């Protein structure tokens, strides 16, 4: 917890890690988690480097000991703000809604939201360098994957359970064949193009 200890040496008492999942997909929300981790948890790492069972097991451990907040930016918010600012908005919301107010935030990446409720520091590749950010990465990933399962139940022909809304070949084919569904991001070019093609063919 090197970054957390460094923040504490500078005077912080409560440090949270912040990470997002889902900026790249063509469908579904961006999900951000903020986590105040009270102690080290063995096995924490970037969620992308863990298998689904590992993520679920670590998620349960994190939820059992940490203070956690999750914020979701659905496609409507993404369309209104664009993907970058929707992510920034969700990051700020996640920190604002923590039950314990942090006095410092470690944010994965190279950009922090404006008007954060506490001082913050960006950490490039933070999900593999900070335990708090790694925990946030896992919470956000597990939460979004579960949301994709619900999306799949509503629109199974898109296969959201397998590709999680990313531009996999099967997803692009379904998008072309069926047109966009209710969970697609219509401000993303492949979705807009598929809608236009369906409209022209009608």
Backbone as a chain_set.jsonl record, in Angstrom:
{"seq": "XXXXXXXXXXXXXXXXXXXXXXXXXXXXXXXXXXXXXXXXXXXXXXXXXXXXXXXXXXXXXXXXXXXXXXXXXXXXXXXXXXXXXXXXXXXXXXXXXXXXXXXXXXXXXXXXXXXXXXXXXXXXXXXXXXXXXXXXXXXXXXXXXXXXXXXXXXXXXXXXXXXXXXXXXXXXXXXXXXXXXXXXXXXXXXXXXXXXXXXXXX", "coords": {"N": [[0.841, -1.202, 0.0], [1.833, 1.275, -0.928], [1.254, 3.808, -2.129], [-0.907, 4.635, -0.636], [0.235, 4.804, 1.935], [2.088, 6.827, 1.441], [0.395, 9.006, 1.005], [-0.722, 9.178, 3.523], [1.505, 9.891, 5.016], [1.711, 12.459, 4.208], [-0.276, 13.63, 5.571], [-2.899, 12.709, 5.227], [-5.682, 10.877, 6.479], [-7.739, 9.147, 5.808], [-7.9, 7.295, 3.04], [-9.023, 6.779, -0.24], [-9.372, 4.511, -3.005], [-9.938, 4.776, -6.499], [-11.53, 3.58, -9.391], [-12.481, 2.817, -12.781], [-14.653, 0.902, -14.934], [-15.453, -0.07, -18.198], [-15.293, 1.919, -20.236], [-14.807, 1.507, -22.947], [-16.756, -0.226, -24.258], [-19.542, -0.813, -26.561], [-22.004, -0.835, -25.532], [-24.06, -0.644, -22.574], [-23.324, 0.528, -19.177], [-20.832, 2.866, -17.862], [-18.998, 1.995, -15.066], [-18.044, 2.977, -11.875], [-16.031, 2.512, -9.032], [-15.382, 3.418, -5.662], [-13.173, 2.869, -3.058], [-12.416, 2.462, 0.311], [-9.925, 0.969, 1.852], [-9.296, -0.91, 4.642], [-7.272, -2.631, 5.363], [-4.613, -4.743, 4.174], [-5.334, -7.018, 1.543], [-4.756, -10.225, 0.517], [-3.741, -11.121, -2.758], [-4.921, -9.131, -4.263], [-5.219, -7.373, -7.312], [-4.937, -5.839, -10.55], [-8.074, -5.972, -12.031], [-8.36, -6.952, -14.607], [-6.401, -8.82, -14.868], [-7.161, -10.997, -13.485], [-9.045, -14.027, -13.072], [-12.575, -14.805, -13.486], [-13.629, -16.203, -11.238], [-11.686, -15.659, -9.314], [-11.985, -12.876, -9.128], [-14.615, -12.703, -8.106], [-14.301, -13.951, -5.594], [-12.466, -12.218, -4.346], [-13.958, -9.894, -4.452], [-15.991, -10.471, -2.601], [-14.468, -10.542, -0.256], [-13.502, -7.896, -0.17], [-15.909, -6.425, 0.035], [-16.64, -7.262, 2.505], [-14.942, -6.031, 4.344], [-14.288, -3.412, 3.631], [-15.03, 0.107, 3.044], [-17.284, 0.996, 0.647], [-18.312, 2.457, -2.407], [-20.375, 2.736, -5.27], [-20.783, 4.106, -8.467], [-22.777, 4.723, -11.328], [-22.766, 5.403, -14.748], [-25.099, 5.552, -17.093], [-25.947, 4.721, -20.585], [-27.468, 6.981, -21.403], [-26.454, 9.135, -19.937], [-23.822, 9.04, -20.793], [-24.198, 9.721, -23.49], [-25.049, 12.332, -23.174], [-22.942, 13.689, -21.881], [-20.55, 12.863, -23.021], [-18.101, 10.205, -23.316], [-15.73, 10.543, -21.806], [-16.299, 12.653, -19.939], [-18.539, 11.638, -18.722], [-17.402, 9.522, -17.363], [-15.714, 10.934, -15.619], [-17.664, 12.296, -14.153], [-18.96, 10.119, -12.887], [-16.862, 9.157, -11.336], [-16.496, 11.245, -9.485], [-19.015, 11.163, -8.253], [-18.928, 8.641, -7.054], [-16.967, 8.974, -5.069], [-18.129, 11.04, -3.581], [-20.345, 9.761, -2.468], [-19.448, 7.891, -0.677], [-19.756, 6.275, 2.476], [-18.061, 6.93, 4.533], [-16.241, 9.839, 4.766], [-13.589, 10.465, 2.647], [-10.253, 11.862, 2.939], [-8.424, 11.949, 0.998], [-7.893, 10.933, -2.363], [-6.958, 8.308, -4.49], [-6.596, 7.935, -7.863], [-7.119, 5.931, -10.638], [-5.239, 6.104, -13.653], [-4.579, 8.991, -15.749], [-5.975, 11.276, -15.365], [-7.977, 13.379, -13.41], [-11.23, 13.991, -11.98], [-12.888, 17.196, -12.153], [-13.513, 19.437, -9.412], [-13.395, 17.629, -7.232], [-14.339, 16.146, -4.098], [-12.296, 15.991, -2.288], [-8.698, 16.286, -1.912], [-6.683, 14.829, -4.546], [-4.845, 12.279, -6.324], [-3.539, 11.191, -9.373], [-2.788, 7.959, -10.654], [-0.961, 6.306, -12.859], [-1.61, 3.21, -14.379], [-2.613, 2.367, -11.974], [-4.24, 0.334, -10.981], [-2.672, -1.873, -10.763], [-0.757, -1.066, -9.046], [-1.557, 0.157, -6.725], [-3.2, -0.877, -3.825], [-5.719, -0.036, -2.964], [-6.814, 1.077, -5.293], [-6.739, -1.208, -6.9], [-8.623, -2.769, -5.525], [-10.904, -1.206, -5.996], [-11.034, -1.489, -8.751], [-11.696, -4.207, -8.984], [-14.201, -4.314, -7.685], [-15.698, -2.607, -9.353], [-15.529, -3.995, -11.809], [-16.73, -6.535, -11.257], [-19.282, -5.658, -10.555], [-20.14, -4.431, -12.969], [-20.028, -6.623, -14.739], [-22.046, -8.215, -13.685], [-24.22, -6.584, -14.216], [-24.178, -6.745, -16.972], [-24.999, -9.358, -17.311], [-27.685, -9.107, -16.636], [-28.476, -7.394, -18.701], [-28.114, -9.185, -20.795], [-30.141, -11.05, -20.269], [-32.345, -9.498, -20.901], [-31.929, -8.83, -23.596], [-31.036, -11.214, -25.243], [-30.052, -11.866, -27.778], [-27.907, -10.276, -28.403], [-25.732, -11.158, -26.957], [-24.53, -10.196, -24.578], [-23.628, -11.401, -22.26], [-21.28, -12.688, -22.82], [-19.408, -11.024, -24.277], [-19.612, -8.631, -22.956], [-20.486, -6.21, -23.958], [-18.479, -5.142, -25.506], [-16.775, -4.604, -28.694], [-16.9, -7.177, -30.063], [-16.655, -9.623, -32.74], [-19.066, -11.179, -32.981], [-20.857, -9.561, -31.638], [-20.851, -7.224, -33.211], [-21.928, -8.274, -35.556], [-24.507, -9.005, -34.694], [-25.424, -6.488, -34.072], [-25.504, -5.325, -36.598], [-27.346, -7.033, -37.863], [-29.652, -6.912, -36.22], [-29.982, -4.304, -35.461], [-29.471, -1.52, -33.16], [-29.983, -2.01, -29.596], [-31.743, -1.332, -26.492], [-29.739, -0.892, -24.664], [-27.541, 0.063, -25.965], [-24.937, 2.406, -26.838], [-25.72, 5.153, -28.325], [-24.301, 7.31, -29.207], [-21.917, 6.316, -29.98], [-20.021, 5.424, -32.796], [-20.331, 2.829, -34.268], [-22.863, 1.978, -33.372], [-24.582, 4.083, -34.091], [-24.217, 3.971, -36.865], [-25.236, 1.419, -37.427], [-27.926, 1.79, -36.756], [-28.621, 3.73, -38.65], [-28.257, 2.266, -41.012], [-30.234, 0.293, -40.725], [-32.491, 1.924, -40.778], [-32.354, 2.956, -43.354], [-32.752, 0.667, -44.805], [-35.317, 0.03, -44.255]], "CA": [[0.0, 0.0, 0.0], [2.824, 2.346, -0.972], [0.652, 5.106, -2.43], [-1.737, 4.979, 0.509], [1.126, 5.236, 3.021], [2.665, 8.126, 1.071], [-0.64, 10.016, 1.258], [-0.848, 9.32, 4.984], [2.657, 10.65, 5.514], [1.47, 13.875, 3.886], [-1.327, 14.138, 6.445], [-4.207, 12.086, 5.014], [-6.038, 9.82, 7.424], [-8.649, 8.206, 5.147], [-7.563, 7.312, 1.609], [-9.824, 5.874, -1.072], [-8.954, 4.226, -4.37], [-11.029, 4.967, -7.462], [-11.267, 3.047, -10.73], [-13.668, 2.64, -13.629], [-14.709, -0.201, -15.894], [-16.484, 0.039, -19.223], [-15.255, 3.078, -21.124], [-14.689, 1.134, -24.345], [-17.834, -0.988, -24.896], [-20.574, -0.16, -27.371], [-23.275, -0.936, -24.819], [-23.991, -0.727, -21.128], [-22.845, 1.707, -18.459], [-19.535, 2.97, -17.218], [-19.172, 1.756, -13.634], [-16.913, 3.447, -11.078], [-16.047, 2.18, -7.607], [-14.462, 4.06, -4.735], [-12.985, 1.908, -1.964], [-11.509, 2.726, 1.428], [-9.486, -0.372, 2.24], [-8.681, -0.756, 5.959], [-6.112, -3.502, 5.542], [-4.159, -5.462, 2.987], [-6.013, -8.266, 1.18], [-3.868, -11.002, -0.344], [-4.219, -11.448, -4.095], [-5.47, -7.987, -4.986], [-4.486, -7.009, -8.518], [-5.765, -5.318, -11.644], [-9.156, -6.93, -12.297], [-8.192, -7.548, -15.941], [-5.416, -9.89, -14.774], [-7.738, -12.038, -12.645], [-10.167, -14.774, -13.616], [-13.883, -14.447, -12.922], [-13.767, -16.764, -9.899], [-10.808, -14.883, -8.427], [-12.615, -11.572, -8.891], [-15.774, -12.877, -7.231], [-13.824, -14.245, -4.242], [-11.892, -10.994, -3.8], [-15.078, -8.969, -4.277], [-16.635, -10.792, -1.33], [-13.58, -10.099, 0.82], [-13.494, -6.431, -0.143], [-17.192, -5.944, 0.544], [-16.743, -7.63, 3.907], [-14.106, -5.235, 5.253], [-14.014, -2.059, 3.131], [-16.102, 1.067, 2.764], [-17.372, 0.934, -0.813], [-19.379, 3.167, -3.105], [-20.381, 2.491, -6.712], [-21.568, 5.047, -9.268], [-23.021, 4.194, -12.669], [-23.16, 6.351, -15.799], [-25.742, 4.776, -18.144], [-25.768, 5.286, -21.929], [-28.072, 8.318, -21.551], [-25.496, 10.109, -19.395], [-22.675, 9.025, -21.713], [-24.581, 10.487, -24.679], [-25.189, 13.751, -22.828], [-21.688, 14.295, -21.425], [-19.519, 12.127, -23.754], [-17.599, 9.121, -22.489], [-14.744, 11.031, -20.849], [-16.887, 13.428, -18.856], [-19.414, 10.732, -17.977], [-16.52, 8.801, -16.446], [-15.315, 11.881, -14.574], [-18.857, 12.524, -13.316], [-19.183, 8.939, -12.05], [-15.787, 9.109, -10.335], [-16.814, 12.211, -8.425], [-20.18, 10.661, -7.521], [-18.527, 7.503, -6.222], [-16.267, 9.497, -3.885], [-19.088, 11.822, -2.804], [-21.361, 8.925, -1.806], [-18.873, 6.996, 0.324], [-20.333, 6.475, 3.807], [-17.003, 7.601, 5.29], [-15.669, 10.859, 3.889], [-12.128, 10.373, 2.539], [-9.563, 13.138, 2.796], [-7.525, 11.856, -0.146], [-8.321, 9.915, -3.328], [-6.027, 7.816, -5.507], [-7.426, 7.707, -9.039], [-6.414, 5.234, -11.712], [-5.138, 6.822, -14.915], [-3.814, 10.249, -15.781], [-6.882, 12.424, -15.335], [-8.886, 13.395, -12.267], [-12.391, 14.863, -12.177], [-12.906, 18.531, -11.572], [-14.36, 19.626, -8.224], [-13.411, 16.481, -6.334], [-14.626, 16.57, -2.722], [-11.08, 15.912, -1.482], [-7.506, 16.256, -2.763], [-6.535, 13.554, -5.231], [-3.632, 12.024, -7.093], [-3.709, 10.166, -10.403], [-1.746, 6.937, -10.651], [-0.994, 5.542, -14.098], [-1.608, 1.771, -14.073], [-2.837, 2.289, -10.536], [-4.903, -0.899, -10.574], [-1.651, -2.868, -10.449], [0.269, -0.429, -8.21], [-2.18, 0.595, -5.471], [-4.174, -1.87, -3.373], [-7.046, 0.581, -2.924], [-7.302, 1.164, -6.673], [-6.999, -2.578, -7.335], [-9.903, -3.166, -4.94], [-11.948, -0.496, -6.742], [-11.096, -2.124, -10.067], [-12.419, -5.478, -8.854], [-15.612, -4.028, -7.385], [-16.331, -2.061, -10.554], [-15.612, -5.049, -12.821], [-17.751, -7.515, -10.869], [-20.59, -4.986, -10.656], [-20.532, -4.259, -14.371], [-20.286, -7.942, -15.325], [-23.38, -8.633, -13.24], [-25.177, -5.782, -14.974], [-24.205, -7.295, -18.326], [-25.834, -10.558, -17.256], [-29.077, -8.635, -16.696], [-28.675, -6.935, -20.076], [-28.232, -10.385, -21.634], [-31.479, -11.611, -20.063], [-33.312, -8.636, -21.583], [-31.691, -8.856, -25.044], [-30.049, -12.296, -25.38], [-29.503, -11.991, -29.132], [-26.657, -9.529, -28.529], [-24.647, -11.888, -26.313], [-23.829, -9.367, -23.601], [-23.027, -12.21, -21.199], [-19.944, -13.15, -23.215], [-18.47, -9.949, -24.666], [-19.808, -7.499, -22.031], [-20.764, -4.979, -24.692], [-17.35, -4.735, -26.344], [-16.998, -4.753, -30.139], [-16.534, -8.505, -30.541], [-17.282, -9.897, -34.043], [-20.455, -11.626, -32.83], [-21.652, -8.399, -31.239], [-21.005, -6.358, -34.385], [-22.853, -8.933, -36.484], [-25.855, -8.863, -34.139], [-25.767, -5.068, -34.189], [-25.872, -5.122, -38.012], [-28.545, -7.813, -38.196], [-30.812, -6.579, -35.394], [-30.035, -2.896, -35.101], [-29.134, -1.308, -31.754], [-30.992, -2.238, -28.573], [-31.952, -0.274, -25.499], [-28.538, -0.685, -23.862], [-26.426, 0.526, -26.786], [-24.521, 3.797, -26.75], [-26.031, 5.636, -29.667], [-23.31, 8.302, -29.622], [-20.76, 5.592, -30.489], [-20.198, 5.328, -34.247], [-20.912, 1.58, -34.781], [-24.29, 1.915, -33.038], [-25.262, 5.055, -34.951], [-24.174, 3.461, -38.233], [-26.167, 0.294, -37.517], [-29.283, 2.361, -36.756], [-28.84, 4.375, -39.947], [-28.386, 1.215, -42.024], [-31.558, -0.313, -40.548], [-33.491, 2.897, -41.212], [-32.295, 3.048, -44.818], [-33.26, -0.588, -45.37], [-36.766, -0.111, -43.95]], "C": [[0.879, 1.257, 0.0], [2.186, 3.712, -1.188], [-0.226, 5.576, -1.272], [-0.868, 5.495, 1.657], [1.762, 6.594, 2.712], [1.66, 9.245, 1.321], [-0.798, 10.247, 2.758], [0.324, 10.093, 5.576], [2.5, 12.146, 5.236], [0.293, 14.436, 4.688], [-2.696, 13.531, 6.257], [-4.452, 11.006, 6.062], [-6.911, 8.749, 6.782], [-8.453, 8.332, 3.636], [-8.455, 6.333, 0.869], [-9.139, 5.669, -2.419], [-10.15, 4.295, -5.298], [-10.631, 4.37, -8.802], [-12.58, 2.85, -11.459], [-13.518, 1.4, -14.491], [-15.774, 0.139, -16.924], [-16.456, 1.29, -20.068], [-15.332, 2.675, -22.592], [-15.866, 0.438, -24.992], [-18.8, -0.13, -25.705], [-21.918, -0.132, -26.653], [-23.031, -1.011, -23.323], [-23.354, 0.496, -20.5], [-21.342, 1.709, -18.247], [-19.8, 2.83, -15.72], [-17.889, 2.184, -12.919], [-17.103, 3.0, -9.637], [-15.03, 3.033, -6.87], [-14.383, 3.177, -3.497], [-11.994, 2.464, -0.942], [-11.163, 1.37, 2.024], [-8.755, -0.294, 3.582], [-7.44, -1.61, 6.183], [-5.779, -4.173, 4.22], [-4.99, -6.736, 2.786], [-5.119, -9.006, 0.198], [-4.519, -11.259, -1.698], [-4.816, -10.299, -4.872], [-4.571, -7.63, -6.164], [-5.464, -6.359, -9.476], [-6.812, -6.366, -12.011], [-9.003, -7.624, -13.645], [-7.224, -8.727, -15.916], [-5.919, -11.067, -13.944], [-8.849, -12.76, -13.387], [-11.455, -14.412, -12.9], [-14.053, -14.979, -11.503], [-12.891, -16.026, -8.897], [-11.432, -13.536, -8.101], [-13.782, -11.689, -7.926], [-15.337, -13.124, -5.788], [-13.259, -12.99, -3.586], [-12.965, -9.936, -3.571], [-15.75, -9.206, -2.925], [-15.777, -10.347, -0.147], [-13.576, -8.584, 0.964], [-14.777, -5.895, 0.486], [-17.352, -6.246, 2.028], [-15.973, -6.717, 4.855], [-14.002, -3.76, 4.866], [-15.263, -1.188, 3.134], [-16.128, 1.27, 1.258], [-18.538, 1.775, -1.314], [-19.244, 2.893, -4.603], [-21.272, 3.533, -7.388], [-21.628, 4.54, -10.704], [-23.431, 5.322, -13.6], [-23.767, 5.546, -16.943], [-25.542, 5.416, -19.513], [-26.365, 6.681, -22.107], [-27.138, 9.402, -21.033], [-24.262, 10.187, -20.285], [-22.981, 9.864, -22.956], [-24.63, 11.975, -24.387], [-23.844, 14.406, -22.542], [-20.484, 13.936, -22.283], [-18.824, 11.182, -22.784], [-16.586, 9.598, -21.453], [-15.412, 11.71, -19.668], [-17.924, 12.624, -18.087], [-18.608, 9.93, -16.96], [-16.085, 9.707, -15.297], [-16.469, 12.143, -13.605], [-19.066, 11.348, -12.368], [-18.093, 8.797, -10.989], [-16.091, 10.041, -9.17], [-17.993, 11.717, -7.594], [-19.8, 9.517, -6.587], [-17.84, 7.981, -4.952], [-17.244, 10.262, -2.982], [-20.018, 10.95, -1.974], [-20.768, 7.862, -0.887], [-19.455, 7.316, 1.703], [-19.344, 7.147, 4.756], [-16.328, 8.589, 4.353], [-14.15, 10.71, 3.825], [-11.506, 11.771, 2.513], [-8.489, 13.089, 1.722], [-8.008, 10.726, -1.044], [-7.182, 9.586, -4.285], [-6.852, 7.357, -6.703], [-6.609, 7.041, -10.131], [-6.39, 6.092, -12.977], [-4.35, 8.113, -14.792], [-4.693, 11.484, -15.72], [-7.843, 12.294, -14.159], [-10.071, 14.3, -12.566], [-12.169, 16.249, -11.599], [-13.784, 18.512, -10.313], [-14.481, 18.363, -7.387], [-13.652, 16.959, -4.903], [-13.427, 16.481, -1.78], [-9.883, 15.991, -2.419], [-7.323, 14.876, -3.38], [-5.21, 13.489, -5.97], [-3.951, 10.967, -8.143], [-2.51, 9.227, -10.381], [-1.882, 6.124, -11.936], [-0.764, 4.063, -13.786], [-1.798, 1.528, -12.582], [-3.478, 0.995, -10.085], [-3.922, -2.037, -10.341], [-0.571, -2.311, -9.523], [-0.257, 0.014, -6.846], [-3.233, -0.426, -5.073], [-5.589, -1.299, -3.335], [-7.642, 0.687, -4.323], [-7.593, -0.223, -7.219], [-8.339, -3.071, -6.797], [-11.063, -2.49, -5.666], [-12.133, -1.096, -8.121], [-11.916, -3.406, -10.018], [-13.899, -5.236, -8.584], [-16.332, -3.516, -8.625], [-16.524, -3.142, -11.615], [-16.699, -6.064, -12.494], [-19.142, -6.905, -10.989], [-21.039, -4.864, -12.097], [-20.822, -5.598, -15.04], [-21.657, -8.452, -14.919], [-24.468, -7.85, -13.965], [-25.297, -6.298, -16.407], [-25.007, -8.588, -18.388], [-27.316, -10.188, -17.323], [-29.401, -8.136, -18.101], [-28.874, -8.116, -21.017], [-29.621, -11.008, -21.484], [-32.539, -10.805, -20.813], [-33.174, -8.72, -23.101], [-30.65, -9.938, -25.371], [-29.399, -12.39, -26.753], [-28.205, -11.201, -29.319], [-25.476, -10.228, -27.855], [-23.858, -11.088, -25.294], [-23.15, -10.172, -22.504], [-21.602, -12.644, -21.536], [-18.976, -12.003, -23.494], [-18.615, -8.678, -23.833], [-19.998, -6.16, -22.737], [-19.626, -4.479, -25.556], [-17.602, -5.12, -27.805], [-16.46, -6.083, -30.658], [-17.229, -8.763, -31.883], [-18.746, -10.311, -33.933], [-21.373, -10.47, -32.443], [-21.899, -7.483, -32.432], [-21.968, -6.956, -35.399], [-24.294, -8.786, -35.995], [-26.336, -7.418, -34.256], [-26.209, -4.753, -35.616], [-27.187, -5.802, -38.34], [-29.8, -7.305, -37.495], [-31.025, -5.082, -35.211], [-29.751, -2.734, -33.616], [-30.305, -1.594, -30.824], [-31.001, -1.119, -27.551], [-30.701, 0.029, -24.68], [-27.365, -0.122, -24.67], [-26.186, 2.037, -26.623], [-24.65, 4.426, -28.132], [-25.101, 6.752, -30.123], [-22.018, 7.645, -30.084], [-21.011, 5.217, -31.94], [-20.789, 3.994, -34.72], [-22.408, 1.459, -34.507], [-25.094, 2.873, -33.929], [-25.307, 4.576, -36.392], [-25.145, 2.303, -38.422], [-27.604, 0.786, -37.549], [-29.586, 2.988, -38.114], [-29.03, 3.343, -41.051], [-29.753, 0.56, -41.941], [-32.652, 0.632, -41.044], [-33.522, 3.005, -42.736], [-32.881, 1.817, -45.483], [-34.758, -0.731, -45.202], [-37.613, 0.471, -45.075]], "O": [[0.696, 2.167, 0.808], [2.538, 4.673, -0.504], [-0.281, 6.767, -0.966], [-1.196, 6.506, 2.28], [1.952, 7.413, 3.612], [2.034, 10.317, 1.797], [-0.985, 11.379, 3.204], [0.155, 10.859, 6.525], [3.074, 12.986, 5.93], [-0.09, 15.59, 4.501], [-3.592, 13.807, 7.055], [-3.526, 10.308, 6.476], [-6.841, 7.58, 7.16], [-8.798, 9.35, 3.036], [-8.625, 5.191, 1.297], [-8.42, 6.541, -2.906], [-11.257, 3.912, -4.918], [-9.531, 4.617, -9.297], [-13.643, 2.733, -10.849], [-12.413, 0.918, -14.742], [-16.867, 0.584, -16.572], [-17.498, 1.7, -20.58], [-15.869, 3.427, -23.405], [-15.979, 0.502, -26.216], [-18.865, 1.091, -25.556], [-22.86, 0.516, -27.109], [-21.952, -1.388, -22.865], [-22.895, 1.397, -21.203], [-20.669, 0.694, -18.426], [-20.706, 3.461, -15.176], [-16.788, 1.797, -13.314], [-18.2, 3.096, -9.087], [-13.954, 3.331, -7.39], [-15.412, 2.781, -2.948], [-10.887, 2.878, -1.285], [-12.009, 0.709, 2.626], [-7.695, 0.328, 3.66], [-6.65, -1.342, 7.088], [-6.572, -4.164, 3.278], [-5.306, -7.439, 3.746], [-4.764, -8.462, -0.848], [-5.706, -11.577, -1.773], [-5.185, -10.47, -6.034], [-3.347, -7.588, -6.046], [-6.671, -6.336, -9.235], [-6.472, -7.519, -12.272], [-9.46, -8.755, -13.816], [-7.221, -9.545, -16.836], [-5.184, -12.029, -13.724], [-9.518, -12.171, -14.236], [-11.433, -13.788, -11.839], [-14.575, -14.268, -10.645], [-13.303, -15.792, -7.76], [-11.417, -13.097, -6.951], [-13.926, -10.864, -7.024], [-15.928, -12.574, -4.859], [-13.531, -12.72, -2.416], [-12.891, -9.169, -2.61], [-16.043, -8.26, -2.194], [-16.296, -9.836, 0.846], [-13.639, -8.053, 2.073], [-14.739, -5.025, 1.357], [-18.107, -5.57, 2.727], [-16.305, -6.631, 6.038], [-13.656, -2.935, 5.711], [-16.389, -1.677, 3.215], [-15.129, 1.664, 0.658], [-19.613, 1.794, -0.714], [-18.135, 2.826, -5.133], [-22.381, 3.804, -6.929], [-20.653, 3.998, -11.226], [-24.33, 6.103, -13.287], [-23.029, 4.914, -17.698], [-25.025, 6.53, -19.605], [-25.835, 7.483, -22.875], [-27.042, 10.474, -21.63], [-23.718, 11.268, -20.507], [-22.132, 10.626, -23.42], [-24.292, 12.792, -25.244], [-23.626, 15.557, -22.92], [-19.486, 14.656, -22.264], [-18.941, 11.338, -21.569], [-16.585, 9.101, -20.326], [-15.125, 11.379, -18.518], [-18.166, 12.901, -16.912], [-19.063, 9.688, -15.842], [-16.089, 9.293, -14.138], [-16.272, 12.203, -12.391], [-19.32, 11.548, -11.18], [-18.369, 8.364, -9.87], [-15.955, 9.661, -8.008], [-17.98, 11.835, -6.369], [-20.293, 9.436, -5.462], [-18.1, 7.451, -3.872], [-17.187, 10.14, -1.758], [-20.437, 11.353, -0.889], [-21.5, 7.019, -0.368], [-19.626, 8.483, 2.056], [-19.749, 7.854, 5.68], [-15.89, 8.216, 3.264], [-13.484, 10.819, 4.855], [-12.152, 12.74, 2.114], [-7.733, 14.044, 1.542], [-8.473, 9.692, -0.563], [-6.528, 10.481, -4.821], [-7.711, 6.486, -6.569], [-5.54, 7.525, -10.504], [-7.385, 6.726, -13.33], [-3.565, 8.302, -13.864], [-4.239, 12.597, -15.984], [-8.442, 11.241, -13.941], [-9.942, 15.267, -13.317], [-11.372, 16.444, -10.681], [-14.678, 17.677, -10.177], [-15.562, 18.058, -6.883], [-13.22, 18.05, -4.532], [-13.526, 16.85, -0.61], [-10.042, 15.78, -3.621], [-7.753, 13.872, -2.81], [-4.551, 14.502, -6.205], [-4.572, 9.951, -7.829], [-1.378, 9.638, -10.127], [-2.819, 5.339, -12.078], [0.145, 3.706, -13.037], [-1.22, 0.605, -12.007], [-3.295, 0.582, -8.94], [-4.298, -3.065, -9.778], [0.415, -2.991, -9.24], [0.523, 0.221, -5.917], [-4.071, -0.804, -5.892], [-6.551, -2.003, -3.641], [-8.827, 0.42, -4.522], [-8.582, -0.412, -7.926], [-9.104, -3.712, -7.518], [-12.087, -3.121, -5.924], [-13.258, -1.202, -8.61], [-12.733, -3.663, -10.903], [-14.755, -5.881, -9.188], [-17.449, -3.943, -8.917], [-17.575, -3.197, -12.254], [-17.502, -6.414, -13.358], [-20.072, -7.556, -11.467], [-22.19, -5.159, -12.419], [-21.763, -5.701, -15.826], [-22.356, -9.06, -15.73], [-25.52, -8.401, -14.289], [-26.382, -6.292, -16.987], [-25.629, -8.883, -19.409], [-28.104, -10.867, -17.981], [-30.474, -8.42, -18.632], [-29.701, -8.06, -21.927], [-30.211, -11.446, -22.472], [-33.518, -11.367, -21.304], [-34.174, -8.686, -23.818], [-29.517, -9.62, -25.733], [-28.304, -12.938, -26.88], [-27.479, -11.429, -30.287], [-24.325, -9.912, -28.161], [-22.649, -11.276, -25.157], [-22.203, -9.694, -21.881], [-20.809, -12.934, -20.64], [-17.848, -12.011, -23.002], [-17.825, -7.747, -23.986], [-19.703, -5.106, -22.175], [-19.784, -3.489, -26.27], [-18.53, -5.871, -28.106], [-15.655, -6.109, -31.589], [-18.283, -8.185, -32.145], [-19.579, -9.845, -34.709], [-22.525, -10.412, -32.871], [-23.02, -7.018, -32.643], [-22.737, -6.232, -36.031], [-25.194, -8.482, -36.778], [-27.514, -7.165, -34.509], [-27.167, -4.008, -35.826], [-28.043, -5.226, -39.012], [-30.878, -7.268, -38.087], [-32.117, -4.643, -34.849], [-29.785, -3.718, -32.877], [-31.467, -1.444, -31.203], [-30.349, -0.09, -27.727], [-30.608, 1.092, -24.066], [-26.303, 0.141, -24.107], [-27.093, 2.812, -26.318], [-23.79, 4.246, -28.994], [-25.104, 7.111, -31.301], [-21.107, 8.339, -30.535], [-22.096, 4.745, -32.281], [-21.709, 4.029, -35.538], [-23.143, 0.898, -35.32], [-26.15, 2.514, -34.449], [-26.318, 4.752, -37.073], [-25.805, 2.208, -39.457], [-28.421, 0.25, -38.298], [-30.672, 2.802, -38.663], [-29.872, 3.524, -41.93], [-30.374, 0.295, -42.97], [-33.624, 0.193, -41.658], [-34.591, 3.13, -43.334], [-33.436, 1.895, -46.579], [-35.401, -1.508, -45.909], [-38.841, 0.445, -45.001]]}, "num_chains": 1, "name": "protein.A"}
